[in-house]
Amino acid sequence: MARTSSRKRDSAAVKSKLEQMRERIDSVDERIQRLLNERADLARQIGATKSGAAGAAGVAAFYRPEREAQVLRAVRARNRGPLRDEELVRLFREIMSACLAQQEPLKVAYLGPEATFSQTAVLTHFGHSVRALPLASIDEVFQEVESGAADFGVVPIENSTEGTVNHTLDRFLASPLKICGEVELRIHHHLMGGMNALGRIVRVCAHPQSLAQCRIWLQEHLPQVEQIPVASNAEGARRARDERGTAAIAGQTAAEVYGLKVLAAQIEDRADNTTRFLVLGRVLLARSGQDRTTLLVSVGHTDAPGALYRLLEPLARHRVSMTRIESRPSHRRKWDYVFFIDVDGHAEEPHVARALASLKRRASLFRLLGSYPRAVL
């Protein structure tokens, strides 16, 4: 009897402690909700203050990518746990997205269709309170932003395994758009389908980049299966849903949207497989403190000895780090090339400005495509 009475007392004490902690959680939730609404009201006031100057630019005039980057870096800097930095950054991005959407949701065009990694990049960068507009091609994304039908656009630019998306680079040759941000997205590919076993797979459909990023796994586990390139992983997932014997390679979202079973998870050949996306806009941004600058340049005679060295020498002289360079045909005449260059820093930083001024004097073509916040991971 004594043991039973003791257990009852212990149980009552645990229950009382749990009730106290739940009451504290309720109190914290109330304060969080009150503070969120206070933040939203401040954002609304800022929007009202700017509305007169916004004009036709609409809600895009209120969106400040450099300011958001500063806020998210501050979130990481002051975090002491137990929540991970990535979780807090995601939460604060959603808070900012919801606050901005009080005016009107941002319209963001991306390379569709839905359930692709490009859509994930949009939601990762802008939060879920935007209007995401899936389009059929990179050209259409540029056109929607150029015309003002979309406030911003998101397009892939490079993959850590398969390299550059050349069509995105080429589109900048004739476009007035600026780069307003970047997203680095870890890419996890899953094999999915309606069947229950790998042995029932006749064909695998996926975007050519995804097939290439899973080349070794496919050779090892499905060497006799036909690989069919399609326009997008979402298209592959649709075919896997509708066609007997067809499997697809895509992200988790596609499995959920198309009702497919994940037959093998994370089949990408490299664990660090990452795709970088660019955010397209119509204006240049102010400094955020941790920025990247992208240039489009050309030298008159690329076949002249030392021509490229002389073009880039100012970067080294002014201690500006070049992180990437790609050459593409200029489309002006045969064997004529332009260079896309990424450097660390913002074009307004004094040492970067001096380097770019010197480089510009040596270049036959010089365009500043954008100075923008580096990806906040």
C-alpha positions in Angstrom: 0.0 0.0 0.0 2.9 2.4 0.9 4.5 1.8 -2.6 1.2 2.4 -4.3 0.7 5.6 -2.4 4.3 6.8 -3.2 3.8 6.1 -6.9 0.5 8.1 -6.9 2.3 11.0 -5.2 5.2 10.9 -7.7 2.7 10.7 -10.6 0.8 13.7 -9.2 4.0 15.7 -8.8 5.0 14.9 -12.4 1.6 15.9 -13.7 1.7 19.1 -11.7 5.1 20.0 -13.1 3.9 19.3 -16.7 0.9 21.5 -16.2 3.1 24.3 -15.0 5.5 24.0 -18.0 2.5 23.9 -20.4 1.1 27.1 -18.7 4.5 28.7 -19.3 4.5 27.6 -22.9 1.0 29.2 -23.3 2.3 32.4 -21.8 5.3 32.4 -24.2 3.1 31.7 -27.1 0.9 34.7 -26.2 3.9 37.0 -26.1 5.3 35.6 -29.4 1.9 36.2 -31.1 1.7 39.8 -29.6 5.2 40.6 -30.8 4.6 39.1 -34.3 1.5 41.3 -34.7 3.5 44.3 -33.4 6.2 43.6 -36.0 3.6 43.2 -38.7 2.1 46.6 -37.8 5.5 48.2 -38.0 6.0 46.7 -41.4 2.6 48.0 -42.5 3.5 51.5 -41.3 6.7 51.3 -43.3 4.7 50.3 -46.4 2.3 53.1 -45.9 5.2 55.6 -45.6 6.8 54.4 -48.8 3.6 53.9 -50.8 3.6 57.4 -52.3 7.1 56.9 -53.7 6.5 53.3 -54.9 4.4 54.2 -57.9 4.2 51.5 -60.5 6.9 49.5 -58.8 4.2 48.4 -56.3 5.2 46.0 -53.5 8.6 45.4 -55.0 9.6 48.9 -53.9 9.1 47.8 -50.3 11.2 44.6 -50.6 14.8 45.1 -49.6 16.9 42.0 -50.2 19.9 43.6 -48.6 17.9 44.5 -45.5 16.5 40.9 -45.2 20.0 39.5 -45.5 21.2 41.7 -42.6 18.3 40.6 -40.5 18.9 36.9 -41.1 22.6 37.2 -40.4 21.8 38.9 -37.1 19.5 36.0 -36.3 22.3 33.6 -36.8 24.8 35.7 -34.9 22.7 36.0 -31.7 21.5 32.4 -31.7 22.5 30.5 -28.6 20.3 27.4 -29.2 18.7 25.0 -28.7 17.2 25.7 -32.1 19.7 25.4 -35.0 20.7 28.4 -37.0 19.0 27.0 -40.1 15.7 26.5 -38.3 15.7 30.1 -37.0 16.6 31.6 -40.3 13.7 29.7 -41.9 11.3 30.9 -39.3 12.4 34.5 -39.6 12.2 34.4 -43.3 8.6 33.3 -43.1 7.9 36.1 -40.7 9.3 38.7 -43.0 7.4 37.1 -46.0 4.1 37.3 -44.1 4.7 40.9 -43.0 5.6 42.0 -46.5 2.5 40.3 -47.9 0.2 42.6 -45.9 0.6 45.1 -48.8 0.4 42.6 -51.6 2.2 39.3 -52.1 5.4 39.5 -54.2 5.0 37.9 -57.6 8.0 35.7 -58.3 8.4 33.9 -61.6 10.5 30.7 -61.8 11.4 27.8 -64.1 8.5 25.5 -63.6 6.4 23.5 -63.4 5.4 23.1 -59.7 7.2 20.6 -57.5 10.6 21.4 -59.0 13.8 22.4 -57.2 13.3 25.9 -58.7 10.0 26.3 -56.8 11.8 25.1 -53.6 14.4 27.8 -54.2 11.7 30.5 -54.5 10.1 29.4 -51.2 13.5 29.1 -49.5 14.5 32.7 -50.5 11.1 34.5 -50.4 9.0 32.5 -47.9 5.6 31.0 -48.5 3.6 34.2 -48.6 4.6 35.0 -52.2 2.8 34.3 -55.4 5.0 31.8 -57.2 4.5 31.8 -60.9 5.7 28.6 -62.7 6.8 29.2 -66.3 7.9 26.9 -69.1 11.4 28.3 -69.9 14.2 30.5 -68.6 13.4 32.9 -71.4 9.9 33.3 -70.1 11.1 34.0 -66.6 13.3 36.8 -67.9 10.5 38.2 -70.0 8.0 38.3 -67.1 10.4 40.2 -64.9 11.4 42.6 -67.8 7.8 43.4 -68.5 6.9 44.0 -64.9 4.3 41.1 -64.8 6.5 39.5 -62.1 8.4 41.4 -59.4 11.3 39.0 -59.4 12.5 35.8 -61.1 14.4 32.8 -59.9 16.6 30.8 -62.4 19.3 28.1 -62.0 22.8 29.2 -62.8 25.1 26.3 -61.8 25.3 22.9 -60.1 28.3 21.8 -58.1 28.4 18.5 -59.9 27.4 19.3 -63.5 28.5 22.9 -63.8 27.0 26.0 -65.5 23.5 26.4 -66.9 24.6 28.1 -70.1 21.2 29.3 -71.2 20.9 31.5 -68.1 24.2 33.1 -68.8 23.4 33.7 -72.5 20.1 35.4 -71.6 22.0 38.2 -69.8 23.6 39.2 -73.1 20.4 40.9 -74.2 18.5 41.5 -70.9 18.5 44.7 -68.8 17.8 42.7 -65.7 20.0 42.8 -62.6 20.9 40.1 -60.1 19.3 40.8 -56.7 20.2 37.7 -54.8 21.3 34.1 -54.9 20.1 30.8 -53.4 22.2 27.8 -52.7 20.0 24.7 -52.4 21.2 21.3 -51.4 19.8 18.9 -53.9 18.6 15.5 -52.8 17.4 13.2 -55.6 14.9 10.4 -54.8 13.9 7.6 -57.1 10.1 7.3 -57.0 7.2 5.5 -58.7 4.0 3.6 -58.3 5.6 0.2 -58.2 6.8 -1.6 -55.0 10.3 -2.8 -56.2 13.2 -1.7 -58.3 12.8 -4.8 -60.4 9.5 -3.6 -61.8 11.1 -0.4 -63.3 11.3 -0.3 -67.1 12.3 3.3 -67.6 13.5 6.3 -65.5 12.4 9.8 -66.5 14.1 12.9 -65.2 15.7 16.2 -66.3 19.1 15.6 -68.0 20.9 17.3 -65.1 19.3 15.0 -62.6 20.1 11.9 -64.6 23.7 13.1 -64.8 23.9 13.8 -61.1 22.7 10.3 -60.3 24.8 8.6 -63.1 26.8 6.3 -60.8 23.8 5.1 -58.7 21.8 4.3 -61.9 24.7 2.4 -63.4 25.1 0.3 -60.2 21.4 -0.4 -59.4 19.5 -0.1 -62.7 22.1 -0.8 -65.4 19.5 -2.2 -67.9 16.8 0.4 -67.4 16.2 3.0 -70.1 16.9 6.6 -69.1 14.6 9.1 -70.7 15.4 12.9 -70.4 12.4 15.1 -70.0 11.8 18.8 -69.7 11.6 18.8 -65.8 11.6 16.4 -62.9 8.0 17.3 -62.3 7.2 16.0 -65.9 9.1 12.8 -65.0 7.0 12.4 -61.8 3.8 13.0 -63.8 4.8 10.2 -66.2 5.7 7.9 -63.3 2.2 8.5 -61.9 0.5 7.8 -65.3 2.6 5.2 -66.9 3.1 1.6 -65.9 6.8 0.7 -65.4 8.0 4.3 -65.3 9.9 5.7 -62.4 11.2 9.2 -61.9 14.0 11.1 -60.2 12.9 14.2 -58.3 12.7 15.9 -54.9 10.4 14.9 -52.0 7.8 17.5 -52.9 7.2 15.8 -56.3 6.5 12.5 -54.5 3.9 14.2 -52.4 2.3 16.1 -55.2 2.0 13.2 -57.6 1.3 10.5 -55.0 4.4 8.4 -55.6 6.4 6.0 -53.4 10.0 6.8 -52.7 11.8 3.6 -53.8 15.3 4.9 -53.0 16.3 8.1 -51.2 19.2 10.5 -51.8 20.6 8.7 -54.8 22.7 11.7 -56.0 26.3 10.7 -56.6 27.8 13.5 -54.4 26.6 14.2 -50.8 27.3 17.9 -51.3 25.3 18.2 -54.5 24.2 21.8 -54.5 22.5 24.1 -57.1 22.9 27.8 -57.1 20.0 30.0 -58.3 20.0 33.7 -59.2 17.2 36.1 -58.2 16.4 38.5 -61.0 15.1 42.0 -60.5 15.1 45.4 -62.2 17.3 47.5 -59.9 20.7 47.5 -58.3 20.9 47.0 -54.6 22.7 48.8 -51.8 25.4 47.1 -49.7 24.4 44.4 -47.2 27.8 43.9 -45.7 28.5 40.4 -47.2 28.0 40.7 -50.9 28.9 39.3 -54.3 29.3 41.2 -57.6 28.7 39.7 -61.0 30.2 41.3 -64.2 29.8 40.8 -67.9 32.9 41.9 -69.7 34.8 41.5 -72.9 38.2 42.3 -74.3 38.5 43.4 -77.9 40.9 40.7 -79.1 40.8 37.7 -76.9 43.4 35.9 -79.0 46.0 38.6 -78.3 48.8 37.4 -76.0 48.0 38.4 -72.4 44.7 40.0 -73.2 42.7 38.3 -70.5 45.5 38.9 -68.0 45.6 42.6 -68.7 41.8 42.7 -68.3 41.8 41.0 -64.9 45.0 42.4 -63.5 43.2 45.3 -61.6 41.4 42.7 -59.5 44.6 41.3 -58.1 46.2 44.8 -57.7 43.3 46.0 -55.6 43.0 42.7 -53.7 39.6 41.8 -55.0 39.0 38.0 -55.0 37.6 36.5 -58.2 35.5 33.5 -57.3 34.2 32.4 -60.7 34.8 33.1 -64.4 32.9 31.6 -67.4 33.3 32.4 -71.1 30.4 32.3 -73.6 30.1 33.2 -77.3 29.2 36.8 -77.7 26.8 36.1 -80.6 28.3 39.2 -82.3 30.7 37.4 -84.6 32.4 34.0 -84.7 35.1 33.2 -82.1 34.3 36.3 -80.1 33.7 35.7 -76.4 32.4 37.4 -73.3 33.3 36.6 -69.7 31.0 36.3 -66.7 32.9 37.1 -63.6 32.0 36.8 -59.9 34.0 38.7 -57.3 33.7 39.1 -53.6 32.4 42.4 -52.3 30.0 45.1 -53.4 30.6 47.4 -56.3 30.3 50.4 -53.9 33.1 49.2 -51.6 36.1 51.5 -52.2 38.6 48.8 -53.2 36.1 47.0 -55.4 35.0 50.3 -57.0 38.7 51.2 -57.8 39.3 47.7 -59.3 36.1 47.9 -61.5 36.9 51.4 -62.7 40.3 50.2 -63.9 38.9 47.1 -65.4 36.2 49.0 -67.2 38.8 51.2 -68.9 40.5 48.1 -70.4 37.3 46.3 -71.5 35.6 46.7 -74.8 32.3 45.7 -73.0 31.6 46.2 -69.3 28.3 45.6 -67.6 27.6 45.4 -63.9 25.0 42.6 -63.6 24.5 43.1 -59.9 25.9 43.4 -56.4 23.8 41.4 -54.1 23.8 39.6 -50.7 25.6 36.3 -50.6 23.3 33.3 -49.9 22.3 33.1 -46.2 22.5 29.3 -45.5 
